[in-house]
Structure formats: structure tokens, C-alpha cells
Amino acid sequence: METSFTRKLGIAHPIVQAPMAGGPATPELAAAVSNAGGLGSLGAGYWSPTQIREAIRDVKRRTDRPFAVNLFVPERAGAKATADEIAVMNAHLNTYRARLGIAPNPALPPYAVSFEDQVQVLLEEEVPVFSFTFGIPSAEAIAAMKRRGIVIVGTATTVEEGIQLEAAGVDAVTAQGAEAGGHRGTFLGEAGDALIGTLALVPQLADRVSVPVIASGGIMGGRGLAACLALGASAVQMGTAFLASPESGAHAAHKRLVLSSAEDATAITDAYSGKAARGIRTDFMRDMRGYPGAIPDYPIQNALTRDIRQAAAQADDPSLMSLWAGQGLRLATGQAAADIVRRMVAEAQAAIGKLSGLAGSGEA
Ligand SMILES: Cc1cc2nc3c(=O)[nH]c(=O)nc-3n(C[C@H](O)[C@H](O)[C@H](O)COP(=O)(O)O)c2cc1C
């Protein structure tokens, strides 16, 4: 299963472990996947420069194979909310704070870490792969990565986004289908208009860009890998499949729900962060539908709900936690990351063999 992507990176298998910011994508997980011949990723979007540097060095101690570090590209204009809008949202959120026994109206930390400072660490540490979502970094940042030989991977949810990413100089494009768990990478137009299924998005994108396409969203095993290679992808990127592995840093309640939920358990919400994301439905998501128009844009809402999510995690109360996950839930396993990679390869080879058999026999 050698592809243009595996050749570019010198890895054995066309399997990328999705960067999962917020805890799941630990150095241990990234290194386990890279050591098994895939490409592990750190989800560094929320981390400070110091945390990013420590995590990168931790991965480097665990593996000498390539790995990726993923960041969130900030919106050029920057999100804004008035003091009144924040007060209105806090008034809603105080109900949950009271339930969790934490202080109302907490002082807001800076909404997000400086992207430029994060990029600087990736450059200094000369990471093998820089992946990103939510936009396109500046031409200077991309040029600086290229000067150091860092492979650059952007995220697209539509063909047009993929075309713009290629024009900006990326080495590969991740096609994020609507099935995907976590935040939508949409940066042109509305996220609600860019919910294209993986089966539809991958071949349309592969026809329009010349860089390798990495399919993501709903891929949980080797059947999905074989299907995506047939669609024109050069690799797959999987998040939910690795969420419940022992190396994942996801909360125990999150892992439990990933392993016990079905394909219809998720929905797309902006209630937690102000940006559309797919996760297992919670009471919090349902309640927040009662306040349409009152949710400030990312990253403001993300900062506003942080204390609630953290207190809920401590109290082991998943009803208020963000439980990002994709639609492939019934296929999730608690296998170790390396075993998931090995199983994927064996299943994909079996699926491809079966299809070759069908082609040979002329059966449909
Ligand atoms: C818990 C979780 C966190 C995620 N965090 C990130 C992230 O930090 N950066 C990113 O580019 N994608 C993130 N994603 C999206 C993944 O890159 C990918 O699109 C998705 O996992 C693919 O769908 P699947 O979950 O069905 O495999 C996240 C997904 C999940 C499930």
C-alpha cells in the first residue's frame, strides 16, 4: 500500500492518527502510531509554546520516525463579542456553574494562544510535519516551514478550500468529510454548507488537486482505508478509531461513551466553542439550542465554557463535557494504537483481495 504520501514521508502505511487537541492526542499515542509505521500527530492547538516544545521532545524521545504537529489557524479578522454579549452568555452558563459548584462569571483568560509563537516552536524544533486546520497560515509561515524542509498538510472541507490550500503551497490536503469527529475545518463560507460526506468529497478533491489527498471522517478500519484508496486518497486520517485506545488521553467517560455509542449518537454543535464540531450528544448541547444567536464565535465561547468543561471532567459528568467523536462509533475498539494500525493494514489487504477476486470473476 505504498502511495505518494507514504513515499513523501518515508512511512510504511498510509495511516495518519488525527491530531486531537484537548487531551486525547498524547505524545505516547503519536509515538505508538509512528512506531507502528503510520503517522502519529500531536494536537497542539490549545497548547502554550512551552507545552508544545515539551510534547515534541517527548515524542522525539519515544520515536525516531516522522510525526505531525497540528495547530489552529486563527481568523484574520479575529472574533469579537461585546461585554453585554459575554454577560448574556455567562448568565446562561452560570446555571451549570452553580450545578458544578464553581464560581459564576469567572475572569476570562486570553481567548487563544498566539499562533505566531506556536509556529516558532515548530520551526525551532524542526518537526517533520506541520498540519493545520481552520484556515491557511500566512505566506511567511509557510515559506519558513518550507525552508526547514517541514512537510505541510492543510485541512479542507470543500474542493475550493483544497484548491486554495494547494495554491498556498501545502504538500498534502486532508479532506475532512461530514462524518468526522471534532471541529469542522471549514474556512470559506458557512460550516453548515460544507458538510460533504467523505465518499463525495475525496474523489472530487482528488480530481482537482495534484498534491496527495488524505481522507478523513468515519474511517475506522481497513475496509474504510481500501475504499478511500479506491476514491483517490493517498492516505486516511482517523481520530475516533484511536480515541479509546490505552495511549489516548481522552477522559475515561469519553472513552466509555465512544465504545458504547451507535452511529446516530452524534450531532454538530457550536455550543462548546463557538465553532461547529461533531460530538456525542449531551444535555449541554441540547440546552444551548434554546439560545440561538447568543453563542459568541470561536475562540470566545471556547474560553467561556472552559471552566465548565474542566469541572465536569473532574466530576466525571459527561453531560457537560465536549465528547468529540465521528459517525463510525460502532466500529470503535479499545485496542492499543499499534494493534489498530496492524489490523487496518490486514483488513485493507483482505478487502482489496476480495475486490480483486470480484473483478476477476466478473461478479458484481
Ligand atoms: C476528539 C477529537 C479532537 C480533534 N481535534 C482536532 C485537532 O486538534 N486538529 C484537527 O485538525 N482535527 C481535529 N479533529 C478532527 C480530526 O482531524 C479528523 O478530521 C476526524 O477525527 C476524522 O473523523 P473520525 O473521527 O471519524 O476519524 C479532532 C477529532 C476528534 C474526534
The ligand as a Tripos MOL2 file, in Angstrom:
@<TRIPOS>MOLECULE
LIG
   31    33     1     0     0
SMALL
NO_CHARGES

@<TRIPOS>ATOM
      1 C1        -11.5280   14.3090   19.9220 C.3       1 LIG1
      2 C2        -11.1570   14.9170   18.6010 C.ar      1 LIG1
      3 C3        -10.3530   16.0410   18.5670 C.ar      1 LIG1
      4 C4         -9.9590   16.5880   17.3340 C.ar      1 LIG1
      5 N1         -9.0730   17.6400   17.3280 N.ar      1 LIG1
      6 C5         -8.5370   18.0580   16.1280 C.ar      1 LIG1
      7 C6         -7.4500   18.9880   16.0930 C.ar      1 LIG1
      8 O1         -6.9490   19.4220   17.1270 O.2       1 LIG1
      9 N2         -6.9960   19.3610   14.8780 N.ar      1 LIG1
     10 C7         -7.5010   18.8620   13.6920 C.ar      1 LIG1
     11 O2         -7.0240   19.2160   12.6270 O.2       1 LIG1
     12 N3         -8.5130   17.9830   13.7160 N.ar      1 LIG1
     13 C8         -9.0340   17.5580   14.9010 C.ar      1 LIG1
     14 N4        -10.0390   16.6060   14.9040 N.ar      1 LIG1
     15 C9        -10.5840   16.1410   13.6140 C.3       1 LIG1
     16 C10        -9.7000   15.0710   13.0140 C.3       1 LIG1
     17 O3         -8.5550   15.6390   12.4330 O.3       1 LIG1
     18 C11       -10.4180   14.2830   11.8840 C.3       1 LIG1
     19 O4        -10.9580   15.1730   10.9460 O.3       1 LIG1
     20 C12       -11.5170   13.3900   12.4090 C.3       1 LIG1
     21 O5        -11.1510   12.7470   13.5980 O.3       1 LIG1
     22 C13       -11.8600   12.3440   11.3500 C.3       1 LIG1
     23 O6        -13.0560   11.7060   11.6520 O.3       1 LIG1
     24 P1        -13.1750   10.4100   12.5870 P.3       1 LIG1
     25 O7        -13.1610   10.9540   13.9800 O.co2     1 LIG1
     26 O8        -14.4770    9.8380   12.1890 O.co2     1 LIG1
     27 O9        -11.9930    9.5490   12.3250 O.co2     1 LIG1
     28 C14       -10.4440   16.0420   16.1180 C.ar      1 LIG1
     29 C15       -11.2860   14.9260   16.1740 C.ar      1 LIG1
     30 C16       -11.6400   14.3510   17.3790 C.ar      1 LIG1
     31 C17       -12.5110   13.1200   17.3850 C.3       1 LIG1
@<TRIPOS>BOND
     1     1     2 1
     2     2     3 ar
     3     2    30 ar
     4     3     4 ar
     5     4     5 ar
     6     4    28 ar
     7     5     6 ar
     8     6     7 ar
     9     6    13 1
    10     7     8 2
    11     7     9 ar
    12     9    10 ar
    13    10    11 2
    14    10    12 ar
    15    12    13 ar
    16    13    14 ar
    17    14    15 1
    18    14    28 ar
    19    15    16 1
    20    16    17 1
    21    16    18 1
    22    18    19 1
    23    18    20 1
    24    20    21 1
    25    20    22 1
    26    22    23 1
    27    23    24 1
    28    24    25 2
    29    24    26 1
    30    24    27 1
    31    28    29 ar
    32    29    30 ar
    33    30    31 1
@<TRIPOS>SUBSTRUCTURE
     1 LIG1         1 GROUP 0 **** ****
